[in-house]
Amino acid sequence: MKVKNKRQQRKIRIRKKVNGTASIPRLAVFKSNNNIYVQAIDDLNQVTIASASTLSKEVKSENLSVEASKEVGELMGKS
């Protein structure tokens, strides 16, 4: 199987080793140029347990910054 880019190669390599359960979920973080997205994933049941991003109403920052990242982390911790 030929992979198109390095991001997909990293994803495949990591997913071979890391699995999430209901008690200890896998934390998936994606950072684009404009936003940060975080998900807690249970791989056994194939369910997203919780998610947070800079697009949510609770995060007050309009631009991508360290403060916005901290707010997303706090929001994910509360979930």
Distance bins in CASP14 RR format, pairs under 12 A and 6 or more apart:
PFRMAT RR
TARGET T0000
AUTHOR 0000-0000-0000
RMODE 2
METHOD distances of the structure
MODEL  1
1 8 0 0 0 0 0 1 0 0 0 0 0
1 9 0 0 0 0 0 1 0 0 0 0 0
1 12 0 0 0 0 1 0 0 0 0 0 0
2 8 0 0 0 0 0 1 0 0 0 0 0
2 9 0 0 0 0 0 1 0 0 0 0 0
2 12 0 0 0 0 0 1 0 0 0 0 0
3 9 1 0 1 0 0 0 0 0 0 0 0
3 10 0 0 0 0 1 0 0 0 0 0 0
3 11 0 0 0 0 1 0 0 0 0 0 0
3 12 1 0 0 1 0 0 0 0 0 0 0
3 13 0 0 0 0 1 0 0 0 0 0 0
4 11 0 0 0 0 0 1 0 0 0 0 0
4 12 0 0 0 0 0 1 0 0 0 0 0
5 11 0 0 0 0 1 0 0 0 0 0 0
5 12 0 0 0 0 0 1 0 0 0 0 0
6 12 0 0 0 0 0 1 0 0 0 0 0
6 13 0 0 0 0 0 1 0 0 0 0 0
7 13 0 0 0 0 0 1 0 0 0 0 0
7 14 0 0 0 0 0 1 0 0 0 0 0
7 30 0 0 0 0 1 0 0 0 0 0 0
7 31 0 0 0 0 0 1 0 0 0 0 0
7 32 0 0 0 0 0 1 0 0 0 0 0
8 14 0 0 0 0 0 1 0 0 0 0 0
8 15 0 0 0 0 0 1 0 0 0 0 0
9 15 0 0 0 0 0 1 0 0 0 0 0
9 16 0 0 0 0 0 1 0 0 0 0 0
10 16 0 0 0 0 0 1 0 0 0 0 0
10 17 0 0 0 0 0 1 0 0 0 0 0
10 18 0 0 0 0 0 1 0 0 0 0 0
10 30 0 0 0 0 0 1 0 0 0 0 0
11 17 0 0 0 0 0 1 0 0 0 0 0
11 18 0 0 0 0 0 1 0 0 0 0 0
11 28 0 0 0 0 1 0 0 0 0 0 0
11 30 0 0 0 0 0 1 0 0 0 0 0
12 18 0 0 0 0 0 1 0 0 0 0 0
14 20 0 0 0 0 0 1 0 0 0 0 0
14 26 0 0 0 0 1 0 0 0 0 0 0
14 27 0 0 0 0 0 1 0 0 0 0 0
14 28 0 0 0 0 1 0 0 0 0 0 0
14 29 0 0 0 0 0 1 0 0 0 0 0
15 26 0 0 0 0 1 0 0 0 0 0 0
15 28 0 0 0 0 1 0 0 0 0 0 0
15 41 0 0 0 0 0 1 0 0 0 0 0
15 43 0 0 0 0 1 0 0 0 0 0 0
16 43 0 0 0 0 0 1 0 0 0 0 0
17 26 0 0 0 0 0 1 0 0 0 0 0
17 43 0 0 0 0 0 1 0 0 0 0 0
18 24 0 0 0 0 0 1 0 0 0 0 0
18 25 0 0 0 0 0 1 0 0 0 0 0
18 26 1 0 1 0 0 0 0 0 0 0 0
18 27 0 0 0 0 1 0 0 0 0 0 0
18 28 0 0 0 0 1 0 0 0 0 0 0
18 41 0 0 0 0 0 1 0 0 0 0 0
18 43 0 0 0 0 1 0 0 0 0 0 0
19 25 0 0 0 0 1 0 0 0 0 0 0
19 26 1 0 0 1 0 0 0 0 0 0 0
19 41 0 0 0 0 1 0 0 0 0 0 0
19 42 0 0 0 0 1 0 0 0 0 0 0
19 43 1 0 1 0 0 0 0 0 0 0 0
19 44 1 0 0 1 0 0 0 0 0 0 0
19 45 0 0 0 0 0 1 0 0 0 0 0
19 46 0 0 0 0 0 1 0 0 0 0 0
20 26 1 1 0 0 0 0 0 0 0 0 0
20 27 0 0 0 0 1 0 0 0 0 0 0
20 28 0 0 0 0 0 1 0 0 0 0 0
20 39 0 0 0 0 0 1 0 0 0 0 0
20 40 0 0 0 0 1 0 0 0 0 0 0
20 41 1 0 0 1 0 0 0 0 0 0 0
20 42 1 0 0 1 0 0 0 0 0 0 0
20 43 1 0 1 0 0 0 0 0 0 0 0
20 44 1 0 0 1 0 0 0 0 0 0 0
20 45 0 0 0 0 1 0 0 0 0 0 0
20 46 0 0 0 0 0 1 0 0 0 0 0
20 47 0 0 0 0 0 1 0 0 0 0 0
20 48 0 0 0 0 0 1 0 0 0 0 0
20 49 0 0 0 0 1 0 0 0 0 0 0
21 40 0 0 0 0 0 1 0 0 0 0 0
21 41 0 0 0 0 1 0 0 0 0 0 0
21 42 1 0 0 1 0 0 0 0 0 0 0
21 43 1 0 0 1 0 0 0 0 0 0 0
21 44 1 0 1 0 0 0 0 0 0 0 0
21 45 0 0 0 0 1 0 0 0 0 0 0
21 46 0 0 0 0 0 1 0 0 0 0 0
21 47 0 0 0 0 0 1 0 0 0 0 0
21 49 0 0 0 0 0 1 0 0 0 0 0
22 40 0 0 0 0 0 1 0 0 0 0 0
22 41 0 0 0 0 0 1 0 0 0 0 0
22 42 1 0 1 0 0 0 0 0 0 0 0
22 43 0 0 0 0 1 0 0 0 0 0 0
22 44 1 0 0 1 0 0 0 0 0 0 0
22 45 1 0 0 1 0 0 0 0 0 0 0
22 46 0 0 0 0 0 1 0 0 0 0 0
22 47 0 0 0 0 1 0 0 0 0 0 0
22 48 0 0 0 0 0 1 0 0 0 0 0
22 49 1 0 0 1 0 0 0 0 0 0 0
22 50 0 0 0 0 0 1 0 0 0 0 0
23 40 0 0 0 0 0 1 0 0 0 0 0
23 42 0 0 0 0 1 0 0 0 0 0 0
23 44 0 0 0 0 0 1 0 0 0 0 0
23 45 0 0 0 0 0 1 0 0 0 0 0
23 49 0 0 0 0 0 1 0 0 0 0 0
24 40 0 0 0 0 1 0 0 0 0 0 0
24 41 0 0 0 0 0 1 0 0 0 0 0
24 42 0 0 0 0 1 0 0 0 0 0 0
24 43 0 0 0 0 0 1 0 0 0 0 0
24 44 0 0 0 0 0 1 0 0 0 0 0
24 49 0 0 0 0 0 1 0 0 0 0 0
25 38 0 0 0 0 0 1 0 0 0 0 0
25 39 0 0 0 0 1 0 0 0 0 0 0
25 40 1 0 1 0 0 0 0 0 0 0 0
25 41 1 0 1 0 0 0 0 0 0 0 0
25 42 1 0 1 0 0 0 0 0 0 0 0
25 43 0 0 0 0 1 0 0 0 0 0 0
25 44 0 0 0 0 1 0 0 0 0 0 0
25 45 0 0 0 0 0 1 0 0 0 0 0
25 46 0 0 0 0 0 1 0 0 0 0 0
25 47 0 0 0 0 1 0 0 0 0 0 0
25 48 0 0 0 0 1 0 0 0 0 0 0
25 49 1 0 1 0 0 0 0 0 0 0 0
25 50 0 0 0 0 1 0 0 0 0 0 0
25 51 0 0 0 0 0 1 0 0 0 0 0
25 76 0 0 0 0 0 1 0 0 0 0 0
25 77 0 0 0 0 0 1 0 0 0 0 0
25 79 0 0 0 0 0 1 0 0 0 0 0
26 38 0 0 0 0 0 1 0 0 0 0 0
26 39 0 0 0 0 1 0 0 0 0 0 0
26 40 1 0 0 1 0 0 0 0 0 0 0
26 41 1 0 1 0 0 0 0 0 0 0 0
26 42 1 0 0 1 0 0 0 0 0 0 0
26 43 1 0 0 1 0 0 0 0 0 0 0
26 44 0 0 0 0 0 1 0 0 0 0 0
26 46 0 0 0 0 0 1 0 0 0 0 0
26 47 0 0 0 0 0 1 0 0 0 0 0
26 48 0 0 0 0 0 1 0 0 0 0 0
26 49 0 0 0 0 1 0 0 0 0 0 0
26 50 0 0 0 0 0 1 0 0 0 0 0
27 37 0 0 0 0 0 1 0 0 0 0 0
27 38 1 0 0 1 0 0 0 0 0 0 0
27 39 1 0 0 1 0 0 0 0 0 0 0
27 40 1 0 1 0 0 0 0 0 0 0 0
27 41 1 0 0 1 0 0 0 0 0 0 0
27 42 0 0 0 0 0 1 0 0 0 0 0
27 43 0 0 0 0 0 1 0 0 0 0 0
27 48 0 0 0 0 0 1 0 0 0 0 0
27 49 0 0 0 0 0 1 0 0 0 0 0
27 50 0 0 0 0 1 0 0 0 0 0 0
27 51 0 0 0 0 0 1 0 0 0 0 0
27 52 0 0 0 0 0 1 0 0 0 0 0
27 72 0 0 0 0 0 1 0 0 0 0 0
27 73 0 0 0 0 0 1 0 0 0 0 0
27 76 0 0 0 0 1 0 0 0 0 0 0
27 77 0 0 0 0 0 1 0 0 0 0 0
27 79 0 0 0 0 0 1 0 0 0 0 0
28 36 0 0 0 0 0 1 0 0 0 0 0
28 37 0 0 0 0 1 0 0 0 0 0 0
28 38 1 0 0 1 0 0 0 0 0 0 0
28 39 1 0 1 0 0 0 0 0 0 0 0
28 40 1 0 0 1 0 0 0 0 0 0 0
28 41 1 0 1 0 0 0 0 0 0 0 0
28 42 0 0 0 0 0 1 0 0 0 0 0
28 43 0 0 0 0 0 1 0 0 0 0 0
28 48 0 0 0 0 1 0 0 0 0 0 0
28 49 0 0 0 0 0 1 0 0 0 0 0
28 50 0 0 0 0 0 1 0 0 0 0 0
28 51 0 0 0 0 1 0 0 0 0 0 0
28 52 0 0 0 0 0 1 0 0 0 0 0
28 53 0 0 0 0 0 1 0 0 0 0 0
28 76 0 0 0 0 0 1 0 0 0 0 0
29 35 0 0 0 0 0 1 0 0 0 0 0
29 36 1 0 0 1 0 0 0 0 0 0 0
29 37 1 0 0 1 0 0 0 0 0 0 0
29 38 1 0 1 0 0 0 0 0 0 0 0
29 39 0 0 0 0 1 0 0 0 0 0 0
29 40 0 0 0 0 0 1 0 0 0 0 0
29 41 0 0 0 0 0 1 0 0 0 0 0
29 51 0 0 0 0 0 1 0 0 0 0 0
29 52 0 0 0 0 0 1 0 0 0 0 0
29 53 0 0 0 0 0 1 0 0 0 0 0
29 54 0 0 0 0 0 1 0 0 0 0 0
29 69 0 0 0 0 1 0 0 0 0 0 0
29 72 0 0 0 0 1 0 0 0 0 0 0
29 73 0 0 0 0 1 0 0 0 0 0 0
29 76 0 0 0 0 1 0 0 0 0 0 0
30 36 1 0 0 1 0 0 0 0 0 0 0
30 37 1 0 1 0 0 0 0 0 0 0 0
30 38 1 0 0 1 0 0 0 0 0 0 0
30 39 0 0 0 0 1 0 0 0 0 0 0
30 51 0 0 0 0 0 1 0 0 0 0 0
30 52 0 0 0 0 0 1 0 0 0 0 0
30 53 0 0 0 0 1 0 0 0 0 0 0
30 54 0 0 0 0 0 1 0 0 0 0 0
30 72 0 0 0 0 0 1 0 0 0 0 0
31 37 1 0 0 1 0 0 0 0 0 0 0
31 38 0 0 0 0 1 0 0 0 0 0 0
31 53 0 0 0 0 0 1 0 0 0 0 0
31 54 0 0 0 0 1 0 0 0 0 0 0
31 64 1 0 0 1 0 0 0 0 0 0 0
31 65 0 0 0 0 0 1 0 0 0 0 0
31 68 0 0 0 0 0 1 0 0 0 0 0
31 69 0 0 0 0 1 0 0 0 0 0 0
31 72 0 0 0 0 0 1 0 0 0 0 0
32 53 0 0 0 0 1 0 0 0 0 0 0
32 54 0 0 0 0 1 0 0 0 0 0 0
32 55 0 0 0 0 0 1 0 0 0 0 0
32 64 0 0 0 0 1 0 0 0 0 0 0
33 54 0 0 0 0 0 1 0 0 0 0 0
33 63 0 0 0 0 0 1 0 0 0 0 0
33 64 1 0 0 1 0 0 0 0 0 0 0
34 53 0 0 0 0 0 1 0 0 0 0 0
34 54 1 0 0 1 0 0 0 0 0 0 0
34 55 0 0 0 0 1 0 0 0 0 0 0
34 61 0 0 0 0 0 1 0 0 0 0 0
34 62 0 0 0 0 0 1 0 0 0 0 0
34 63 0 0 0 0 1 0 0 0 0 0 0
34 64 1 0 0 1 0 0 0 0 0 0 0
34 65 0 0 0 0 0 1 0 0 0 0 0
34 68 0 0 0 0 0 1 0 0 0 0 0
35 52 0 0 0 0 0 1 0 0 0 0 0
35 53 1 0 1 0 0 0 0 0 0 0 0
35 54 1 0 1 0 0 0 0 0 0 0 0
35 55 1 0 1 0 0 0 0 0 0 0 0
35 56 0 0 0 0 1 0 0 0 0 0 0
35 59 0 0 0 0 1 0 0 0 0 0 0
35 61 0 0 0 0 0 1 0 0 0 0 0
35 62 0 0 0 0 0 1 0 0 0 0 0
35 63 0 0 0 0 0 1 0 0 0 0 0
35 64 1 0 0 1 0 0 0 0 0 0 0
35 65 0 0 0 0 0 1 0 0 0 0 0
35 68 0 0 0 0 1 0 0 0 0 0 0
35 69 0 0 0 0 0 1 0 0 0 0 0
35 72 0 0 0 0 1 0 0 0 0 0 0
36 51 0 0 0 0 0 1 0 0 0 0 0
36 52 0 0 0 0 1 0 0 0 0 0 0
36 53 1 0 0 1 0 0 0 0 0 0 0
36 54 1 0 1 0 0 0 0 0 0 0 0
36 55 0 0 0 0 1 0 0 0 0 0 0
36 56 0 0 0 0 0 1 0 0 0 0 0
36 59 0 0 0 0 1 0 0 0 0 0 0
36 61 0 0 0 0 1 0 0 0 0 0 0
36 63 0 0 0 0 0 1 0 0 0 0 0
36 64 1 0 0 1 0 0 0 0 0 0 0
36 65 0 0 0 0 1 0 0 0 0 0 0
36 66 0 0 0 0 0 1 0 0 0 0 0
36 67 0 0 0 0 0 1 0 0 0 0 0
36 68 1 0 0 1 0 0 0 0 0 0 0
36 69 1 0 1 0 0 0 0 0 0 0 0
36 70 0 0 0 0 0 1 0 0 0 0 0
36 71 0 0 0 0 1 0 0 0 0 0 0
36 72 1 0 1 0 0 0 0 0 0 0 0
36 73 0 0 0 0 1 0 0 0 0 0 0
36 75 0 0 0 0 0 1 0 0 0 0 0
36 76 0 0 0 0 0 1 0 0 0 0 0
37 48 0 0 0 0 0 1 0 0 0 0 0
37 50 0 0 0 0 0 1 0 0 0 0 0
37 51 1 0 0 1 0 0 0 0 0 0 0
37 52 1 0 0 1 0 0 0 0 0 0 0
37 53 1 0 1 0 0 0 0 0 0 0 0
37 54 1 0 0 1 0 0 0 0 0 0 0
37 55 0 0 0 0 1 0 0 0 0 0 0
37 56 0 0 0 0 1 0 0 0 0 0 0
37 59 0 0 0 0 0 1 0 0 0 0 0
37 64 0 0 0 0 0 1 0 0 0 0 0
37 68 0 0 0 0 0 1 0 0 0 0 0
37 69 0 0 0 0 0 1 0 0 0 0 0
37 72 0 0 0 0 1 0 0 0 0 0 0
37 73 0 0 0 0 0 1 0 0 0 0 0
37 75 0 0 0 0 0 1 0 0 0 0 0
37 76 0 0 0 0 0 1 0 0 0 0 0
38 48 0 0 0 0 0 1 0 0 0 0 0
38 49 0 0 0 0 0 1 0 0 0 0 0
38 50 0 0 0 0 1 0 0 0 0 0 0
38 51 1 0 0 1 0 0 0 0 0 0 0
38 52 1 0 1 0 0 0 0 0 0 0 0
38 53 1 0 0 1 0 0 0 0 0 0 0
38 54 0 0 0 0 1 0 0 0 0 0 0
38 55 0 0 0 0 0 1 0 0 0 0 0
38 56 0 0 0 0 0 1 0 0 0 0 0
38 59 0 0 0 0 0 1 0 0 0 0 0
38 68 0 0 0 0 0 1 0 0 0 0 0
38 69 0 0 0 0 1 0 0 0 0 0 0
38 70 0 0 0 0 0 1 0 0 0 0 0
38 71 0 0 0 0 0 1 0 0 0 0 0
38 72 1 0 1 0 0 0 0 0 0 0 0
38 73 1 0 0 1 0 0 0 0 0 0 0
38 74 0 0 0 0 0 1 0 0 0 0 0
38 75 0 0 0 0 1 0 0 0 0 0 0
38 76 1 0 1 0 0 0 0 0 0 0 0
38 77 0 0 0 0 1 0 0 0 0 0 0
38 79 0 0 0 0 1 0 0 0 0 0 0
39 47 0 0 0 0 0 1 0 0 0 0 0
39 48 1 0 1 0 0 0 0 0 0 0 0
39 49 0 0 0 0 1 0 0 0 0 0 0
39 50 1 0 0 1 0 0 0 0 0 0 0
39 51 1 0 1 0 0 0 0 0 0 0 0
39 52 0 0 0 0 1 0 0 0 0 0 0
39 53 0 0 0 0 1 0 0 0 0 0 0
39 72 0 0 0 0 0 1 0 0 0 0 0
39 73 0 0 0 0 0 1 0 0 0 0 0
39 76 0 0 0 0 1 0 0 0 0 0 0
39 79 0 0 0 0 0 1 0 0 0 0 0
40 47 0 0 0 0 1 0 0 0 0 0 0
40 48 1 0 0 1 0 0 0 0 0 0 0
40 49 1 0 1 0 0 0 0 0 0 0 0
40 50 1 0 1 0 0 0 0 0 0 0 0
40 51 1 0 0 1 0 0 0 0 0 0 0
40 52 0 0 0 0 1 0 0 0 0 0 0
40 73 0 0 0 0 0 1 0 0 0 0 0
40 75 0 0 0 0 0 1 0 0 0 0 0
40 76 1 0 0 1 0 0 0 0 0 0 0
40 77 0 0 0 0 1 0 0 0 0 0 0
40 78 0 0 0 0 0 1 0 0 0 0 0
40 79 1 0 0 1 0 0 0 0 0 0 0
41 47 1 0 0 1 0 0 0 0 0 0 0
41 48 1 0 1 0 0 0 0 0 0 0 0
41 49 1 0 0 1 0 0 0 0 0 0 0
41 50 0 0 0 0 1 0 0 0 0 0 0
41 51 0 0 0 0 1 0 0 0 0 0 0
42 48 1 0 0 1 0 0 0 0 0 0 0
42 49 1 0 1 0 0 0 0 0 0 0 0
42 50 0 0 0 0 0 1 0 0 0 0 0
43 49 0 0 0 0 0 1 0 0 0 0 0
48 76 0 0 0 0 0 1 0 0 0 0 0
48 79 0 0 0 0 0 1 0 0 0 0 0
49 76 0 0 0 0 0 1 0 0 0 0 0
49 77 0 0 0 0 0 1 0 0 0 0 0
49 79 1 0 0 1 0 0 0 0 0 0 0
50 56 0 0 0 0 0 1 0 0 0 0 0
50 72 0 0 0 0 0 1 0 0 0 0 0
50 73 0 0 0 0 0 1 0 0 0 0 0
50 75 0 0 0 0 1 0 0 0 0 0 0
50 76 1 0 0 1 0 0 0 0 0 0 0
50 77 0 0 0 0 1 0 0 0 0 0 0
50 78 0 0 0 0 1 0 0 0 0 0 0
50 79 1 1 0 0 0 0 0 0 0 0 0
51 72 0 0 0 0 0 1 0 0 0 0 0
51 73 0 0 0 0 0 1 0 0 0 0 0
51 75 0 0 0 0 1 0 0 0 0 0 0
51 76 1 0 0 1 0 0 0 0 0 0 0
51 77 0 0 0 0 0 1 0 0 0 0 0
51 79 1 0 0 1 0 0 0 0 0 0 0
52 58 1 0 0 1 0 0 0 0 0 0 0
52 59 1 0 0 1 0 0 0 0 0 0 0
52 68 0 0 0 0 0 1 0 0 0 0 0
52 69 0 0 0 0 0 1 0 0 0 0 0
52 70 0 0 0 0 0 1 0 0 0 0 0
52 71 0 0 0 0 1 0 0 0 0 0 0
52 72 1 0 1 0 0 0 0 0 0 0 0
52 73 1 0 0 1 0 0 0 0 0 0 0
52 74 0 0 0 0 1 0 0 0 0 0 0
52 75 1 0 1 0 0 0 0 0 0 0 0
52 76 1 0 1 0 0 0 0 0 0 0 0
52 77 0 0 0 0 1 0 0 0 0 0 0
52 78 0 0 0 0 1 0 0 0 0 0 0
52 79 1 0 0 1 0 0 0 0 0 0 0
53 59 1 0 0 1 0 0 0 0 0 0 0
53 61 0 0 0 0 0 1 0 0 0 0 0
53 64 0 0 0 0 0 1 0 0 0 0 0
53 68 0 0 0 0 1 0 0 0 0 0 0
53 69 0 0 0 0 0 1 0 0 0 0 0
53 71 0 0 0 0 0 1 0 0 0 0 0
53 72 1 0 0 1 0 0 0 0 0 0 0
53 73 0 0 0 0 0 1 0 0 0 0 0
53 75 0 0 0 0 1 0 0 0 0 0 0
53 76 0 0 0 0 1 0 0 0 0 0 0
53 79 0 0 0 0 0 1 0 0 0 0 0
54 60 0 0 0 0 1 0 0 0 0 0 0
54 61 1 0 0 1 0 0 0 0 0 0 0
54 62 0 0 0 0 1 0 0 0 0 0 0
54 63 0 0 0 0 1 0 0 0 0 0 0
54 64 1 0 0 1 0 0 0 0 0 0 0
54 65 0 0 0 0 1 0 0 0 0 0 0
54 67 0 0 0 0 0 1 0 0 0 0 0
54 68 1 0 1 0 0 0 0 0 0 0 0
54 69 0 0 0 0 1 0 0 0 0 0 0
54 70 0 0 0 0 0 1 0 0 0 0 0
54 71 1 0 0 1 0 0 0 0 0 0 0
54 72 1 0 1 0 0 0 0 0 0 0 0
54 73 0 0 0 0 0 1 0 0 0 0 0
54 75 0 0 0 0 1 0 0 0 0 0 0
54 76 0 0 0 0 0 1 0 0 0 0 0
55 61 0 0 0 0 0 1 0 0 0 0 0
55 62 0 0 0 0 0 1 0 0 0 0 0
55 64 0 0 0 0 0 1 0 0 0 0 0
55 68 0 0 0 0 0 1 0 0 0 0 0
55 71 0 0 0 0 0 1 0 0 0 0 0
55 72 0 0 0 0 1 0 0 0 0 0 0
55 75 0 0 0 0 0 1 0 0 0 0 0
56 68 0 0 0 0 0 1 0 0 0 0 0
56 71 0 0 0 0 1 0 0 0 0 0 0
56 72 1 0 0 1 0 0 0 0 0 0 0
56 73 0 0 0 0 0 1 0 0 0 0 0
56 74 0 0 0 0 0 1 0 0 0 0 0
56 75 1 0 0 1 0 0 0 0 0 0 0
56 76 0 0 0 0 0 1 0 0 0 0 0
56 78 0 0 0 0 0 1 0 0 0 0 0
56 79 0 0 0 0 0 1 0 0 0 0 0
57 71 0 0 0 0 0 1 0 0 0 0 0
57 75 0 0 0 0 0 1 0 0 0 0 0
58 68 0 0 0 0 0 1 0 0 0 0 0
58 71 1 0 0 1 0 0 0 0 0 0 0
58 72 0 0 0 0 1 0 0 0 0 0 0
58 73 0 0 0 0 0 1 0 0 0 0 0
58 74 0 0 0 0 1 0 0 0 0 0 0
58 75 1 0 1 0 0 0 0 0 0 0 0
58 76 0 0 0 0 0 1 0 0 0 0 0
58 77 0 0 0 0 0 1 0 0 0 0 0
58 78 0 0 0 0 1 0 0 0 0 0 0
58 79 0 0 0 0 0 1 0 0 0 0 0
59 65 0 0 0 0 0 1 0 0 0 0 0
59 67 0 0 0 0 1 0 0 0 0 0 0
59 68 1 0 0 1 0 0 0 0 0 0 0
59 69 0 0 0 0 1 0 0 0 0 0 0
59 70 0 0 0 0 1 0 0 0 0 0 0
59 71 1 0 1 0 0 0 0 0 0 0 0
59 72 1 0 0 1 0 0 0 0 0 0 0
59 73 0 0 0 0 1 0 0 0 0 0 0
59 74 0 0 0 0 1 0 0 0 0 0 0
59 75 1 0 0 1 0 0 0 0 0 0 0
59 76 0 0 0 0 0 1 0 0 0 0 0
60 67 0 0 0 0 1 0 0 0 0 0 0
60 68 0 0 0 0 1 0 0 0 0 0 0
60 70 0 0 0 0 0 1 0 0 0 0 0
60 71 1 0 0 1 0 0 0 0 0 0 0
60 72 0 0 0 0 0 1 0 0 0 0 0
60 74 0 0 0 0 0 1 0 0 0 0 0
60 75 0 0 0 0 0 1 0 0 0 0 0
61 67 1 0 1 0 0 0 0 0 0 0 0
61 68 1 1 0 0 0 0 0 0 0 0 0
61 69 0 0 0 0 1 0 0 0 0 0 0
61 70 0 0 0 0 1 0 0 0 0 0 0
61 71 1 0 0 1 0 0 0 0 0 0 0
61 72 0 0 0 0 1 0 0 0 0 0 0
61 75 0 0 0 0 0 1 0 0 0 0 0
62 68 0 0 0 0 1 0 0 0 0 0 0
62 71 0 0 0 0 0 1 0 0 0 0 0
63 69 0 0 0 0 0 1 0 0 0 0 0
64 71 0 0 0 0 0 1 0 0 0 0 0
64 72 0 0 0 0 0 1 0 0 0 0 0
65 71 0 0 0 0 1 0 0 0 0 0 0
65 72 0 0 0 0 0 1 0 0 0 0 0
66 72 0 0 0 0 0 1 0 0 0 0 0
66 73 0 0 0 0 0 1 0 0 0 0 0
67 73 0 0 0 0 0 1 0 0 0 0 0
67 74 0 0 0 0 0 1 0 0 0 0 0
68 74 0 0 0 0 0 1 0 0 0 0 0
68 75 0 0 0 0 0 1 0 0 0 0 0
69 75 0 0 0 0 0 1 0 0 0 0 0
69 76 0 0 0 0 0 1 0 0 0 0 0
70 76 0 0 0 0 0 1 0 0 0 0 0
70 77 0 0 0 0 0 1 0 0 0 0 0
71 77 0 0 0 0 0 1 0 0 0 0 0
71 78 0 0 0 0 0 1 0 0 0 0 0
72 78 0 0 0 0 0 1 0 0 0 0 0
72 79 0 0 0 0 0 1 0 0 0 0 0
73 79 0 0 0 0 1 0 0 0 0 0 0
END
